[in-house]
Amino acid sequence: MSATPQVAPEILQFYGTDFDEATRLTGTADGRLELVRTRELLRRQLPGAPADVLDVGGGPGVHAAWLARDGYRVHLVDPVPRHVEAALGAGVTAEVGDARALPVADASYDVALVLGPLYHLLERDDRDRALAEARRVTRPGGLVAAAAIGRYASVFEHTATTLLARDRVHDAVRDILATGRHEPGRKGFTAAYFHTAAGLEGELRDAGLGDVTVYGVEGPGWGQVKAVEQHGGGPLAADHPVFEAALCAARLADGCPELLAAASHLLAVARR
């Protein structure tokens, strides 16, 4: 094993100071769509409570909180001290750590959730290391679930926001489509990797995980939700017809692999 990995200062700055991850999944309609769908997709796969869940890169504990309410024993590991402090207030245990070198014993959890780290590991070796760690800490037969940003998310997002025609945004999106990478130092977001569904599935299989299934989290209608909220003058409630239609579309799309490309985020579930 190589030296202990270091999280890029740009990422620590982004999540530690510049951006409030605590409200990302609750403050906008597309964020709430992601939360609702991630929760329902995981609940299909999770073992019964109580079971031991390791929430790797779990941020301020948005998912850890509902898992704890469902009766799971949750431990969260995240590299951002601000996130760990918030997660401790969500009724779970938490510590600072890196997905590529987890401070956890072998085969000690029934479930390993990797719902954020792959977003910001630009190099394949780092993503491989994170997935290998998730497999290592999971008991035989246990669940590993890994989330990724969809390769085409930036096209849909910046069409919805109408920013795509601006040169700076256009050029960044063009480069993401070509390489999957949002390079460090580029404004608007921090360093990030955007997966294809096939690429995400392949990385989990290469990590030695089996029974891999990839889902499109928000489905094909999330861009319309974002556009209506962005330009409609106010937040969309969960019972707004546009939100309800987008949620319905996401559920229907589970049976249509061709529609995976339209989702903002992908969720791969697998067995150790």
N, C-alpha and C positions, 0 to 999 in steps of 0.2 A: 504494500500500500504506500502510495506517495505521501508527501507531507500534507498536514492538515490544510484543507482548502480555505481560502479567504473570500468572503463575500465582497464584491466590488463596492468601493466607496460610493459610487453613483447610486447604487441600489439602496444602500443604507441611508443615504441622504434623502432619496425620493420618498421612501416609506417612513423614515424617521422624522422628517420635517416638512417636506413639500406636499405630501398627499395623505389624506385621511382614509386609510383602508377600512376603518371601522364603519364608515357610512356607504361604502361602494355598493354593497348588496342590499341596502335598504333605502337609499336616498333618491334613486331613480327607478323608473318603471322597468328598464331593461336589466338593471341590477336585481330588482326583485324577481323578475322572470328567471334569471340565472339561479337565484337562491331557491326558489320554489322547485325548479326542475332538478337542480343538484340534489336537493333533499329527497325528492321522490325517487330519483334514479338510485340513490344510495340505499334508501329503505327497501327497495326490491332485492338488494344483494346482501345486506348486512345480516350477520347471524343474530339470533335473539339476544336481547339484553337480559342480564348484564354480560357484556363481553368487553375485552380490553382493546381500546382503539388508540392508536398513535396518530396524531394529527400533525403531519410533517409540513412545516411551512404554513401553519394554520393561521397566521396573522393574528388579529386581535381576538379571535375565538368565536366568530359568527357561527361557523359550523359546529365547533366544539360545544357551544351553548345548547343547541337543540339536541345534539347527541346526548349530552348529560341529562337533559330533561327527559329524553327517551329511556334513560336508565343505564346508559353505557358508562364504563369507567374510561375516562379520556385523559390522555397526557398529550400536551402540545409542545412542539419544538419549533422555534422560529429564530432567525438570526437578528431580528430587530427588537431591541430591548423595550421600546414603546409598545410593541405588539404583545410581548410576553407579560408586561405589567397589566395591560387591558385584559388579557385572557385569564389571568389569575382572579379577576373579578367576575368571571363568567362561571365560576363553580367547578373549574378543572385545575389540575396541576399543570405547570408549564415551566419551561426553561429555555435559555438561549442556546441555540445550536444550529448546525448546518446539515442540510439534507444529505450531503455527500460524506458525512462522517458523524453518524448519529450516536449520541451518548447513551446507547440502549443495548442491552444484551441480545444475543442471538435468540430467535424464535420466542420472543417474550410477549407478542401481541397477536390477537386474533385478526386484527384489521390494521393495515397501514394506509392512511390517506395521504396522497401527495398532490394536494389541490392547488399548489402555488409555485413550488420550486421550478418546475419545468418551464414556466413562463420566462424565467430570467437566466437560464443556463444556455448561453449561446453555443457552446462547444459540445459536440456529441459526446466526448469523453466525460464531461461533467454530468450530462444527463444520464449516461450509462451508469456512472458511479452512484447517482441518487437513486436510480431504480434498483441497482444491486443492493444498496443499503435497505431499501424498503422490503425487498425480498428476504434479506438476511434476518431482519427483526420480526418477520411474520412467521407464525407457526405453520407447519405443513397443512395444506388444505385451506389456509386462511385467505382472506381477501386483500388484494392490493388494488387501489383505485387511484388513477393519476389523471389530472386535468391538464389541458393545454389550451393555448389561444389558437383559434382556427386561422389557417393561412390567409383566408380571404376576409377576415373580420374587419380589417382597416378599410377595405373597399366599401363594405356595407355601412360602417360607422360614419365615414366621412362623406358618403352620399347623403345619409340621413341628416348630418349636420350642415350640409351644403358647403363644406370646406374643401372638397376634393379638387376643385378647379384652381385653388391657390397653389402657386408654384412650389412652395416649401412642403406643403402637405402632399401634393401630387407626387413629388419626387421621392418622398419617404415611403409612400404607399407603393410606388413603382418598384422600389428596391426590395421591400418586403415580399412582394409577389415573386420577384426573381430569385431571392436568396433565403427567404424566411427570417431574415435578421433585421432588427431595428438596432442599429449600432449605438454603442455608448456615446454620449455627448450630443446626440440629436435631440432637439427640443420637442416638447409635447408629451413625451413619455420617457421612461428609463430604458436601459438595455433590455431587449426582449427577443424571444424566439417564437415564431408562428408555425405551428405544425400542420401538415396535412394529416388526414385520418389514417392513410396508409403508413405514413412515417411514424405516427404515434403507436399504432399497432405493432409495427416492426420493432420499435425500441423496446416495448414490453416483452415481446417474444424473445428478442436477443438477450434480455435480462434473465431468461430462464423461467418466465411466467407462462402459464397455460390458460386455455379457455378464455382468450382475450375477446372482448366485445367493445366496440367504440360507439358512443352515442353522441349526437349533436345536442348540446345542452339546451340552448334557447330556441332551436329550430329555425325555420326559414322566415319567420315573421318578426323577429326582434328589431330589425331595422325600421320597419313601419312603426313599431311601438316607440322607438327612439325619436323618429321624425315627428310623430304626432305630439309627443311630450315636448320636444325641442321647440316646435313652432306653433303649438296650440295654446300657449299662454299659461300652462300650469301642469302640475303633476297628474299622472293617471292613477286612478284608484284600481284596486284589484278586480273590481266588478265593472270596469270600463269595457265596453264592447271590443275595443281594439286589443286590450290586454287579454281578455278572455279568448279572442280569436287566435292570438299569437300562441297562447298556452295550448289551445286545442291543436294548432298546426304542429307544434313541437312534439306533442304526443303521437300524432299521426305519422310524423316523419321518422319515428323510431324504427318503423318497418321498411324504410326506404333509404338504403345506403347512399344513393346518389345525392340525397339532400344533406348529408353530413357537411358538405362544403359550405352550406349557407349559414351554419351556426357560428356564433361568435366564439364559443368555447366548446371543446370536445372533452368527453369523459370516457376514459378507458377503464374497464373493470376486468380483473384477471384473478387467477388462483395460483398460489405458491405450490 
